[in-house]
Amino acid sequence: MGIKSVISAFLLLFVMSCASTSEVIYDYNIDVDFNQYDTFVLCMDDFFVEHDNHPNLDTEETRQIIGDAVEVEMKNTGHRTNVFDPQLQAGFRILIKEQTAQFQNCEHSEDLQYWETCTIHEETYEEETLVVYIADFKTNKVLWHASIICDFNKPKKQLKPYIAGLVKDLFETYPKTQVQKNPDDDKVF
């Protein structure tokens, strides 16, 4: 077996191991009884595009879908929307990190590297992270937040269910234990 096929097999195994689902990372204030909160409002500032240099990842449509999904999950945990007297503020952040990788031709001996460039390709990768948070409206202290690595560069048909799934996964870590029926379940559309 040649060195190239060994490297190819290793790269294939590495790529396959990276293809697993992302893990939700979360934290919350253990001194807070989340069952005491009933009402919330969405942070409207989170609906404005922040990353103009990533027009395929951070768009008004993506942010609206995220906001809608956060609202659904807040209601699924028994909270009601109340813009006049909210107890909680729910919001989200889209974080984008760029990293450039250089791929090199490793067949050159070290003696030749002085004279010849070994870089054969350079690629920039973008990693997106979705962060959802809940803050006490009066104290402005974050009570809970959760994050997951994601990929918003999807066709429009796939984006809405994808984001809904991500936000649902994040809210599975939300520490409210007494969940009441969603008040919107009785509404007829």
N, C-alpha and C positions, 0 to 999 in steps of 0.2 A: 504494500500500500504506500503510495507516494505521499510526500509531505503535504501537497496541496489537498489531497482527499482527506487527510487527517484534520487539517485546518478547516476544510469545508464541513466535515462531520461535527467538529467542535462548535463552529459558528451556528450550524443548524440546531444543535442541542441548546445553545445559549439563547437563540431567538425563540425557540419553543418554550423555554423556561420563563422568558419575559412576557409571553403571551397570556399568562394567567390573569385572572381578574384583579382589579386594584382593591386594596384594603382600605376600609374606612378608618380614619384616625379621628378621635374625638376627645373632648375634655369638657368637664362641667364643674360648677361650684357645688361641692357635696354638702355645703351648709344651707343650701336653698331648697325649700320645699316647692317643687315645680307645680304641685297640685293646687297651690294657692292662686295661680294665675288663670284668668278666664279669657281675657281680651288681648288683642294684638293689632298692630298696624305694620304694614310693609314699609321698609325704608325706601322712599322714592328715589333717593340719590343713587341707589344701586342699579337703577334702570338705565343710567346714562353710560354710553360706551366710553371706556377708559383707554383701551389699547388700539389707537388708530393705526398703528403700524402692523396690526394683525387683523385685516378686514375680513378674513375668512373664519376667524375664531371668535372674535368679540364683536357681535352685531346687536343692533336694537332688537331684532327678532329673537336671537338667542337669549338675551336678557329678559325679554317679555315671557318667553317659555319658562325660564328658570323661576321668575317671580310668580307665575301662575302655579307652577309645581310646588313652590314653597307655601303658597297660600292654601292649596289643597291639603298638603300634609299638616299644616298648622290646624286646619279645621278637622282633619282626621284624628288629631290628638285631643279634640274637644275644645279648642279655642275658638272664639268668635271674633270677627273683625269689628273693631270699634275705633273709628278715627277721631272721635271726640274725647274719649277717655281711655286710651289704651294702657294696659299694664306692661305689655311687652312690645318690643320692636323686633321684627324678623327681617333678616337681610342676607345678602350673599356677596361673595367676591369671586372674580375670575382671576386667577394668577397664571401668568405665562412666563416660562423660563426657556431661554434659548441656550443651546449648547452645540458647539461645532466639533465635529470629529474628523480627523484626518486618517485616511487609509493609505498605507504605504506598501510599496513593493519590497518585500523582505528577502528577495533573492540576491541582493547586492552584498558583497562583503563589506566589512567596516572600513577597509582601506579605500574603497571607491566612494563612500558616502561623502567624503570631503569634496570630491569633484562633481558629484552628480546628485540631483535632488531625488529623494525616494518617495515623495508624496505622489500618489497616483489619482487620488480623488479626495475631495473635501465636501462634507455634507453638514448642513445645519438642521438640528432636530429641535422641535418645539414640544415642551411638556406643559400641559394645561392641568390646573388643579381647580376644582370647584370647592369653595368654602361656604358653608351656610352657618349663620349664627343667630342666636337669640339673646337680646339684651333687655335688662330692666329699663323701661321707658323713663322712669323718674330719676334713677341714679346713673343712667348711661353706662352701666357695668355689664360686660358680656357674661352671661350665665352659662351658656352652652355653645359650643361650636364643633363642627365636624367637617372633615375634608376628604376628598377622594381624587385621585388622578383620573383624568378623563380625556376625551378627544371630541371636540365640537366641530371638527372638519368633516361633517357628514351631510348627505343629501337631506333636503328639507323634510321629506317624508319620514326619514329615520330619526331626525333630531328630536322631535317632540316626545316620542316614546322612550328614547334613549335618556333624555334629561329627566323625565318623570321617574324612570327607574333609578337613576343616580340619586335624586333627591329623596326618593322613598328609602333607599339604602341608608342614606345619611340619617334620616329621621328614625330609623330603627334603633339608633343609639340615644334618642331623646329621652331624658329621664322622668318624664311625667308618667305616673303609674295608674292614676285614676282617669282613664280615658272614657269620655262620655260619647254618646252618639253624635255624629256630625249633623248639625242643624240643617244643612243643605240636602240631606238625604231625603227629606220629606217633600221637597220642592218638585213640582212637575214642570218640565221644560217643553 
